[in-house]
Structures are given as C-alpha cells and as structure tokens.
C-alpha cells in the first residue's frame, strides 16, 4: 500500500541545497518515489507552532520502499548534509485503505 513521507524543514545554512536538489529527486524516483507536493510557502490553518519554510510530501509504493530509500547508502551523504544545514522533522504515514 502507498506510503507518504512528509518532510517539514527549516533551512539554517543553504550550502547543501543546490547539491541536494540536483541529486536527490533522481534517487527518490529510482526508489519508486514521486513528489506529490512541495511548498516553500505553506499555509498554517491551525496550531500555535511556527510555520516551516518548506513542506514536502513524497509518495512511495510501500512503507518498506520509503524506509529503504531513507536508509540507503546513496542517500546518506545528502541526508547528512541536510541534517547539518536544516532543522527537519520527517514522518512516514500509510495510505488509508478504501472503506
């Protein structure tokens, strides 16, 4: 069943961004992932927390495919660069099966 990776990101040092944008979308696609949404101006409808700079949603064919991408050796250097230059929260959620 489809799984969605929800990425909430605030960039603190943009040095990593160009390399990440140039390479990670191809790795996501190779893992069966597809960007469903990417907003650099998310609108907060509810809640007291700060609005993040970026929210992205990426679909994968399964939870296992998303986890494999996230743990992959190919993605690791980009993840490490992102961690050094951003405050990120990432969720992985299952698709709700039809009723």
C-alpha distances in whole Angstrom, upper triangle without the diagonal:
4,7,10,13,16,20,23,26,30,31,35,36,35,36,32,31,32,31,28,27,29,26,23,21,22,20,17,17,18,15,13,13,14,17,16,19,22,25,28,29,27,28,29,28,29,30,33,31,32,30,28,30,26,23,20,16,14,10,9,6,5,8,10,10,11,14,15,16,18,19,21,24,24,23,25,28,27,25,29,30,28,29,32,33,30,29,25,23,19,16,13,11,7,7,9,8,11,14
4,7,10,13,16,20,23,26,28,31,33,31,33,29,27,29,28,24,24,25,23,20,18,19,18,14,14,16,13,10,10,11,13,12,15,18,21,24,26,23,25,26,26,27,27,30,29,29,27,25,26,23,19,16,12,10,7,6,5,5,7,10,9,10,12,14,14,16,18,19,23,22,21,23,26,24,23,26,28,25,26,30,29,27,26,23,20,17,14,11,9,6,5,9,9,12,15
4,7,10,13,16,19,23,25,28,29,28,30,26,25,27,26,22,22,24,22,18,17,18,17,13,14,16,13,11,9,11,12,11,14,16,19,22,24,21,23,23,24,24,25,27,26,26,24,22,23,20,16,14,10,8,6,5,6,5,5,9,9,7,10,12,12,13,16,17,21,20,18,20,23,21,20,23,25,22,23,26,26,24,23,19,16,13,10,7,6,4,6,9,11,14,17
4,6,10,13,16,20,22,25,26,25,27,24,22,24,23,20,19,22,20,16,15,17,16,12,14,16,13,12,9,10,10,9,11,13,16,18,20,18,20,20,21,21,22,24,22,23,20,18,19,16,13,10,6,6,4,6,9,8,8,11,10,8,11,13,12,12,16,17,21,20,17,19,22,20,18,21,22,19,20,24,23,21,20,16,14,10,8,6,5,6,7,11,13,16,19
4,6,10,13,16,18,21,23,22,24,20,19,21,21,17,17,19,18,14,14,16,14,11,13,15,13,12,9,10,9,10,11,12,14,17,18,16,19,19,20,21,21,23,20,20,18,16,17,14,10,8,6,5,6,8,11,10,9,12,11,7,9,12,11,10,13,15,18,18,15,16,19,16,14,18,19,16,16,20,20,17,16,12,10,7,6,5,6,9,11,14,17,20,22
4,7,10,14,16,19,21,20,22,20,18,21,21,17,17,20,19,15,15,18,17,13,16,18,16,16,12,12,10,10,9,10,12,14,15,13,15,15,17,17,17,19,17,17,15,12,14,11,7,6,5,7,9,11,15,14,12,15,15,11,13,16,14,12,16,18,21,20,17,18,20,17,15,18,19,15,16,19,18,15,14,10,8,6,5,6,8,11,12,15,18,21,23
4,6,10,12,15,17,17,19,16,15,18,18,14,14,18,17,14,14,17,16,13,16,19,17,17,14,13,11,12,10,9,10,12,14,12,15,15,17,18,17,19,16,15,13,10,11,8,6,5,6,8,11,14,17,17,15,17,16,12,14,16,14,12,15,17,20,19,15,16,17,14,12,15,15,12,12,16,15,12,10,7,6,5,7,9,11,15,16,19,22,25,27
4,7,10,13,16,16,18,16,15,18,19,16,16,19,19,16,17,20,19,17,20,22,20,21,17,17,14,14,12,10,10,10,12,10,13,13,15,16,15,15,12,11,9,6,8,6,5,7,9,12,15,17,21,20,18,21,20,16,17,20,18,15,18,20,22,22,18,18,19,16,14,16,16,12,12,15,14,10,8,6,5,6,9,12,14,17,19,21,25,27,29
4,6,9,12,12,15,13,12,15,16,13,14,18,18,15,16,20,19,17,20,23,21,22,19,18,15,16,14,11,10,9,11,11,14,14,18,18,17,17,13,11,10,6,6,5,6,8,12,14,17,19,23,23,21,23,22,18,19,21,18,16,19,20,22,21,17,17,17,14,12,14,13,9,10,12,10,7,6,4,7,8,12,15,17,21,22,25,28,30,33
4,6,9,10,13,13,12,15,17,15,15,19,20,18,19,22,22,20,23,26,25,26,22,21,18,19,16,13,12,10,11,12,15,15,18,19,17,16,13,10,9,6,5,6,9,12,15,17,21,23,27,27,25,26,25,22,22,24,22,19,22,23,24,23,19,19,19,16,14,15,14,10,10,12,9,5,5,6,9,12,15,18,21,24,26,28,32,34,36
4,6,6,10,10,9,12,14,12,13,17,18,16,18,21,21,20,23,25,25,26,23,22,19,21,18,15,13,11,13,14,17,18,22,22,21,20,16,14,13,9,7,8,11,13,17,19,22,24,28,28,26,28,26,23,23,25,22,19,22,23,23,22,18,18,17,14,13,13,11,8,9,9,6,4,6,8,12,14,18,20,23,27,28,31,34,37,39
4,7,9,10,11,14,16,15,16,19,20,19,21,24,24,23,26,28,28,29,26,26,23,24,22,18,17,14,16,18,20,21,24,24,23,21,18,15,15,12,10,12,15,17,21,22,26,28,31,31,29,30,29,25,25,27,24,21,23,24,24,23,20,19,18,15,15,14,11,10,10,8,5,5,7,10,14,17,20,23,26,30,31,34,38,40,42
4,6,7,9,12,13,13,14,17,18,18,20,23,22,23,26,27,27,29,26,26,23,25,23,19,18,16,18,20,23,24,27,28,26,25,21,18,18,15,13,14,17,18,22,23,27,28,32,32,30,31,29,26,26,27,24,22,23,24,23,22,19,18,16,14,14,13,10,9,10,8,5,7,10,12,16,18,22,25,28,31,33,36,39,42,44
4,5,5,8,10,10,11,14,15,15,17,20,20,21,23,25,25,27,24,23,21,23,21,17,17,14,17,19,22,24,27,28,27,26,23,20,18,15,12,13,16,17,20,21,25,27,30,31,29,30,28,25,26,26,23,21,23,23,23,21,18,18,15,13,14,13,10,9,11,10,6,8,12,13,17,19,22,25,28,31,32,35,38,41,43
4,6,7,8,10,11,13,14,15,18,20,20,21,23,25,25,27,25,25,22,25,23,20,20,17,20,22,26,27,31,32,31,30,26,23,22,19,16,16,19,19,23,23,26,28,31,32,30,31,28,26,26,26,23,21,23,22,21,19,17,17,14,12,13,12,9,9,12,10,7,10,14,16,19,20,24,26,29,32,34,37,40,43,46
4,6,6,6,9,10,11,11,14,16,16,17,20,21,21,24,21,21,20,22,21,18,18,16,20,21,25,26,30,31,30,29,26,23,22,18,16,15,17,17,20,20,23,24,28,28,27,27,25,22,22,22,19,17,19,18,18,16,13,13,10,8,10,9,6,6,9,8,7,9,13,14,17,18,21,23,26,29,31,34,37,40,43
4,6,5,6,9,10,10,12,15,15,16,18,20,20,22,19,19,17,19,18,14,15,13,17,19,22,24,27,29,28,28,24,22,20,16,13,12,15,14,17,18,21,22,26,27,26,26,24,21,22,22,19,17,20,19,19,17,14,15,12,9,11,12,9,8,11,11,8,10,13,13,17,17,20,22,25,28,29,32,35,37,40
4,5,5,6,9,10,12,14,15,16,18,19,21,22,20,19,17,20,19,16,17,15,19,21,25,27,30,32,31,31,28,25,23,19,16,15,17,16,19,19,22,23,27,28,28,28,25,23,24,24,20,19,21,20,20,17,15,16,14,11,13,14,11,11,15,14,12,13,17,17,20,20,23,25,27,30,31,34,37,39,42
4,6,5,6,8,11,12,12,14,16,17,19,21,19,19,18,21,20,17,19,18,21,23,27,29,32,33,33,33,29,27,25,21,19,17,19,17,20,19,22,22,26,27,26,26,23,21,22,21,18,17,19,17,16,13,12,13,10,8,11,12,9,10,14,14,12,14,17,17,20,20,23,24,27,29,30,34,36,39,42
4,5,5,5,8,10,10,11,14,15,16,18,16,16,14,18,17,14,16,16,19,21,24,26,29,30,30,30,27,24,22,19,16,14,15,14,16,15,18,19,22,23,23,23,20,18,19,18,15,14,16,15,15,12,10,11,9,6,9,11,8,8,12,12,11,12,15,14,17,16,19,20,23,25,27,30,33,35,38
4,6,6,7,9,11,11,13,15,16,17,15,14,12,16,15,12,14,14,17,19,23,25,28,30,30,30,27,24,22,18,16,13,14,13,15,14,17,18,22,23,23,23,21,18,20,20,16,16,18,17,17,14,12,14,13,10,12,14,12,11,15,16,14,14,17,16,18,17,20,21,23,25,26,30,32,34,37
4,6,7,8,10,12,13,14,16,18,16,15,14,18,18,15,17,17,21,23,26,29,32,33,33,34,31,28,26,22,19,17,18,16,18,16,19,20,23,25,25,25,21,20,21,20,17,17,19,17,17,14,12,15,13,11,14,16,13,13,17,18,16,17,20,19,21,20,23,23,26,28,28,32,34,36,40
4,6,6,7,9,11,11,13,15,14,14,14,18,18,16,19,19,23,24,28,29,32,34,34,34,31,29,27,23,21,18,19,16,17,15,18,18,21,22,22,22,18,17,18,17,13,14,16,14,14,10,9,12,11,8,11,14,12,13,16,17,16,17,20,19,20,19,21,21,24,26,27,30,32,35,38
4,5,5,6,9,10,11,13,11,11,11,15,15,14,17,17,21,21,25,27,29,31,31,32,28,26,24,21,19,16,16,13,14,12,14,14,17,19,19,18,15,13,15,14,10,11,13,12,12,9,7,10,10,7,9,12,12,11,14,16,15,16,18,16,17,15,18,18,20,22,23,27,29,31,35
4,5,5,6,9,10,11,9,8,8,12,13,12,15,16,20,20,24,26,28,30,30,32,29,27,24,21,19,16,15,12,12,10,12,13,16,18,18,18,15,13,16,15,11,13,16,14,15,12,10,14,14,11,13,16,15,14,17,19,18,18,20,17,19,16,18,18,20,21,22,25,27,29,33
4,5,5,6,9,10,9,10,11,15,16,16,19,20,24,24,28,30,32,34,34,35,32,31,28,25,23,19,19,16,15,13,14,14,16,18,19,18,15,14,16,15,11,13,16,13,14,11,10,14,14,12,14,17,17,16,19,21,21,21,23,21,22,19,21,20,22,23,23,27,28,30,34
4,5,5,6,9,8,10,12,15,17,17,20,21,25,25,28,30,32,33,33,35,31,30,28,24,23,20,19,15,15,12,13,12,14,16,16,15,12,11,13,11,8,10,12,10,11,8,7,11,12,10,12,15,15,15,18,20,20,20,21,19,20,17,19,17,20,21,22,26,27,30,33
4,5,5,7,5,7,8,12,14,14,17,19,22,22,25,27,29,30,30,32,29,28,25,22,21,18,16,13,12,8,9,9,11,13,14,13,10,9,11,11,7,9,12,11,13,10,9,12,14,12,12,16,16,15,18,20,20,19,20,18,18,15,16,14,17,17,18,22,24,26,30
4,5,5,5,6,9,12,14,15,19,21,24,24,27,29,31,32,33,35,32,31,28,25,24,20,18,15,13,10,10,9,11,14,15,15,11,11,14,13,10,13,15,13,15,13,12,16,17,15,16,20,20,19,21,24,23,23,24,21,21,18,19,17,18,19,19,23,24,26,29
4,5,7,9,12,16,18,19,22,24,27,27,30,32,34,35,35,37,34,33,31,28,26,23,21,18,16,13,13,11,12,14,15,14,10,11,13,11,9,12,14,11,13,11,11,15,16,15,16,20,20,20,22,25,25,24,26,23,23,20,20,18,20,20,21,24,25,27,31
4,6,9,12,15,17,18,22,24,27,26,29,30,32,33,33,35,32,32,29,26,26,22,20,17,15,11,10,8,9,10,12,10,7,8,10,8,6,10,11,10,12,11,10,14,16,15,15,19,20,19,21,24,24,23,24,21,21,17,17,15,17,17,18,21,22,25,28
4,7,10,13,16,17,21,24,26,25,28,30,31,32,33,35,32,32,29,26,26,22,20,16,14,10,8,6,6,9,11,11,7,8,12,10,9,12,14,13,16,14,14,17,20,18,18,22,23,21,23,26,26,25,26,22,22,18,18,15,16,15,16,19,20,22,26
4,7,9,12,14,17,20,23,22,24,26,27,29,29,31,29,28,26,23,22,18,16,12,10,6,5,4,7,9,11,12,8,8,11,11,9,11,14,13,16,15,13,16,19,16,16,20,21,19,21,24,23,22,22,19,18,15,15,13,14,14,14,18,19,21,25
4,6,9,11,15,18,20,19,22,24,25,27,28,30,28,27,24,21,21,17,15,11,9,5,5,7,9,12,14,15,12,11,14,15,12,14,17,17,19,17,15,19,20,18,18,21,21,19,22,25,24,22,23,19,19,16,16,14,15,15,14,18,19,21,25
4,6,7,11,14,16,16,19,21,22,24,25,27,25,24,21,18,17,13,11,7,6,4,6,9,12,14,15,17,14,12,16,17,14,15,18,18,21,18,16,19,20,17,17,21,20,18,20,23,21,20,20,17,17,14,15,14,15,16,15,18,20,22,26
4,7,10,14,15,14,17,18,20,22,23,26,24,23,20,18,17,14,11,8,5,5,6,10,13,15,16,18,16,14,17,19,16,17,21,21,24,22,19,22,24,20,20,23,23,20,22,25,24,21,21,18,18,15,15,14,14,14,13,16,18,19,23
4,7,10,12,10,13,15,17,19,21,23,21,20,16,14,14,10,8,5,5,7,9,13,16,18,18,21,19,16,19,21,18,18,22,23,25,23,20,23,24,20,19,23,22,19,21,24,22,19,19,16,16,14,14,15,15,16,15,18,21,22,25
4,7,9,9,12,15,17,19,20,22,20,18,14,12,11,7,6,4,6,9,12,15,19,20,20,22,20,17,20,21,18,18,22,22,24,22,19,21,22,18,18,21,19,16,19,21,19,16,17,14,15,14,15,16,17,19,18,21,24,25,28
4,5,6,9,12,15,17,18,19,17,15,12,10,8,6,5,6,9,12,15,19,22,23,23,25,23,20,23,25,22,21,24,25,27,25,22,23,24,20,19,22,21,17,19,21,18,16,16,15,15,15,16,18,19,21,21,23,26,27,30
4,6,10,12,16,18,18,19,17,14,10,8,6,4,7,9,12,15,18,21,25,26,25,28,26,22,25,26,23,22,25,26,28,25,22,24,23,19,19,21,19,16,18,19,16,14,15,14,15,16,18,20,21,24,24,26,30,31,33
4,6,9,13,15,16,17,15,12,9,8,6,7,8,11,14,17,20,24,27,28,27,30,28,25,27,29,26,25,28,29,31,29,26,27,27,23,22,24,23,19,21,22,19,16,16,16,17,18,19,21,22,25,25,27,30,31,33
4,6,9,12,13,14,13,11,7,7,7,7,7,10,12,16,18,22,25,26,25,28,27,23,25,28,25,24,27,29,31,29,25,27,27,23,22,25,23,20,21,23,20,17,16,15,15,16,17,19,19,22,22,23,27,28,30
4,6,9,11,13,12,11,7,9,10,10,10,13,15,18,21,24,27,28,27,30,29,26,28,31,28,27,30,32,34,33,29,30,31,27,26,28,27,23,24,26,23,20,19,18,17,18,19,21,21,23,23,24,27,28,30
4,6,7,9,9,9,6,9,11,12,11,14,16,20,22,25,28,28,27,30,30,26,28,31,29,27,30,32,35,33,30,31,31,28,26,28,27,24,24,26,24,20,18,17,16,17,18,20,20,23,23,23,27,28,29
4,7,10,11,12,10,13,15,15,14,17,17,21,23,26,29,29,28,31,31,28,29,32,31,29,32,35,37,36,32,33,34,31,29,31,31,27,27,29,27,24,21,20,19,20,19,21,20,23,22,22,26,26,27
4,7,9,11,10,13,16,17,15,18,19,22,24,27,30,29,28,31,31,28,29,33,31,29,32,35,37,37,33,34,35,32,29,31,31,27,27,29,27,24,21,20,18,19,19,21,20,23,23,22,26,27,27
4,6,9,9,12,16,17,16,19,19,23,25,28,31,30,28,31,31,28,29,32,31,28,31,34,36,36,32,32,33,31,28,30,30,26,25,27,26,22,19,18,16,18,18,21,20,23,24,24,27,29,29
4,7,9,12,15,17,17,20,22,25,27,30,33,32,30,33,33,30,30,34,32,29,32,35,37,37,33,33,33,31,28,29,29,26,24,26,24,21,18,18,17,19,19,23,23,26,27,27,31,32,33
4,6,9,12,14,14,18,19,23,25,28,31,30,28,31,31,27,27,31,29,26,29,32,33,33,29,29,30,27,25,26,25,22,21,22,21,17,14,14,13,16,17,20,21,24,26,27,30,32,33
4,6,9,12,13,16,19,22,25,28,31,31,28,31,31,27,28,31,29,26,29,31,33,32,28,28,28,25,23,24,23,20,19,21,18,15,13,13,13,16,18,21,22,26,27,28,32,33,35
4,7,9,10,13,16,19,22,26,29,29,27,30,29,25,26,29,27,25,28,30,31,30,27,27,27,24,22,24,23,19,19,20,18,15,13,13,13,15,17,20,21,24,25,26,30,31,33
4,6,7,11,14,17,20,23,27,26,25,27,26,23,24,26,24,21,24,26,28,27,23,23,23,20,18,20,19,15,15,17,15,11,10,9,10,12,15,18,19,23,24,26,29,31,33
4,7,10,14,17,20,23,27,27,26,28,27,23,24,26,24,21,25,26,27,26,22,23,22,19,18,19,17,14,15,16,13,10,10,10,12,14,16,19,21,24,25,27,31,33,35
4,7,10,13,17,20,23,24,23,25,23,20,21,23,20,19,22,23,25,23,19,21,20,17,16,18,17,13,14,16,13,11,11,10,11,12,14,17,18,21,22,24,28,30,32
4,7,10,14,17,20,21,19,22,21,17,19,21,19,17,21,22,24,23,19,20,21,17,16,19,18,14,16,18,16,13,12,10,10,10,11,13,15,18,18,21,24,26,28
4,7,10,13,17,17,17,19,17,14,16,18,16,15,18,19,22,20,17,19,20,16,15,18,18,14,16,19,17,14,14,11,11,9,11,12,13,16,16,19,22,24,27
4,7,10,13,14,14,16,15,12,15,17,14,14,18,19,22,20,17,19,21,18,16,20,20,16,18,21,20,17,17,13,12,10,10,10,10,12,12,16,18,20,23
4,7,10,11,12,14,12,9,12,14,11,12,16,16,19,17,15,17,19,16,15,19,19,17,18,22,21,18,18,15,14,11,11,9,10,12,12,16,18,20,23
4,7,8,10,12,10,8,12,13,12,13,16,17,20,19,16,19,22,19,18,22,22,20,21,25,24,22,22,18,16,13,12,10,10,10,9,13,15,17,21
4,5,7,9,6,6,9,10,9,11,14,14,18,17,15,18,21,19,18,21,23,21,22,25,25,23,23,19,18,14,13,10,10,10,10,14,15,18,21
4,7,8,6,8,11,11,11,14,16,16,20,19,18,21,24,22,21,25,26,24,25,29,29,27,27,23,21,17,16,12,12,10,10,13,14,16,20
4,5,5,6,9,10,11,13,14,15,19,19,18,20,23,22,20,24,26,24,24,28,28,26,26,22,20,16,14,10,10,8,9,12,13,16,19
4,5,5,6,9,10,11,12,14,18,18,17,18,22,21,18,22,24,22,22,26,26,24,23,20,17,13,11,7,8,7,10,13,14,17,20
4,5,5,6,9,10,10,12,16,16,15,17,21,20,18,21,24,22,22,26,27,25,25,21,19,15,14,10,11,11,13,16,17,20,23
4,5,5,6,9,10,10,14,14,13,15,19,18,17,20,22,21,21,25,26,24,24,20,19,15,14,11,12,12,14,17,18,21,24
4,5,5,6,9,10,14,14,12,14,17,16,14,17,19,18,18,22,22,21,20,17,15,12,11,8,10,11,13,16,18,21,24
4,5,5,6,8,12,13,11,12,16,15,13,16,19,17,17,21,22,21,20,17,15,12,11,9,11,12,15,18,20,23,26
4,5,5,6,10,11,10,11,15,15,13,16,19,18,18,22,23,22,22,19,18,15,14,12,15,15,18,21,22,26,29
4,6,5,9,8,7,9,13,12,11,14,16,15,16,19,20,19,20,17,16,13,14,12,15,16,18,21,23,26,29
4,6,9,9,7,8,11,10,8,11,14,13,13,16,18,17,17,14,13,10,11,10,14,16,18,22,24,27,30
4,7,9,7,7,11,11,9,11,15,14,14,17,19,19,19,16,16,13,14,13,16,18,21,24,26,29,32
4,5,5,6,10,11,10,12,15,15,16,18,20,20,21,18,18,16,17,16,19,20,23,26,28,31,34
4,6,5,8,10,10,11,14,15,15,17,19,20,21,20,20,18,20,19,23,24,26,30,31,35,38
4,6,7,8,10,11,13,14,16,17,19,19,21,19,20,18,20,19,23,24,26,30,31,34,38
4,6,6,6,9,10,11,12,15,16,16,18,16,17,15,17,17,20,22,24,27,29,32,36
4,5,5,6,9,10,10,12,14,15,16,15,16,15,17,18,21,23,26,29,31,35,38
4,5,5,6,9,10,11,12,14,16,16,18,17,20,20,24,26,29,32,34,38,41
4,5,5,6,9,10,11,12,14,13,15,15,18,19,22,25,27,30,32,35,38
4,5,5,6,9,10,10,12,10,12,12,15,16,19,22,24,28,30,34,36
4,5,5,6,9,10,12,11,14,14,17,19,22,25,28,31,34,37,40
4,5,5,6,9,11,12,15,15,19,21,24,27,29,33,35,38,41
4,5,5,6,8,8,11,12,16,18,21,24,26,30,33,35,38
4,6,6,7,7,10,12,15,18,21,24,27,30,33,36,39
4,6,8,10,13,15,19,21,25,28,31,34,37,40,42
4,7,9,13,15,19,21,25,28,30,33,36,39,42
4,6,10,12,16,19,22,25,27,30,33,36,39
4,7,10,14,17,20,24,26,28,32,35,37
4,6,10,13,16,20,22,25,28,31,33
4,7,10,13,17,19,22,25,28,30
4,7,10,14,16,19,22,25,27
4,6,10,13,15,18,22,24
4,7,10,13,16,19,21
4,7,9,12,15,18
4,6,9,12,15
4,6,9,12
4,6,9
4,6
4
